């Protein structure tokens, strides 16, 4: 009896036990290595993925608990040939030193910005507080999230203007 999960828009079946951590399925079975094994106890955020719009720690989330949900990993953010605005902003701000925490930072920021597209700096810092970066690039991470929020807002504004022009 297998469990089916939707990852980055594709269905996958697994014969693993339902209590197998989602992280293991993503990395070992599906070859998606964006999510990292950091602490194994939901404390660092390196393993963060998005399940049905919420940032979750895949190291402690049972695969069976995600059946029927939509899972997005870091690999699922970019469009062919184009980085997601958060990925681009993290590069532009040089927010990564070792890069180990970046998966969790980007995925947590994505879920946060989806709920709050125009956050204040204080809101960003609060939303990101549970993700650890040992390199100390927190200020660059905050700037990257601010940059991505502005880029996303600008894109939405251009799209609205185009749609408005098409209706006129």
Secondary structure, 3 states (H helix, E strand, C coil): CCEEEEECCEEEEECCCCCCEHHHHHHHHCCCCCCCCCCCCCCCCCCEEEECCEEEECCCCEHHHHCCCEEECHHHCCECCECCHHHHHHHHCCCCCCCCCHHHHHHHHHHHHHHCCCCCHHHHHHHHCCCCCCCCCHHHHHHHHHHHHHHHHHHHHHHHHHHHHHHC
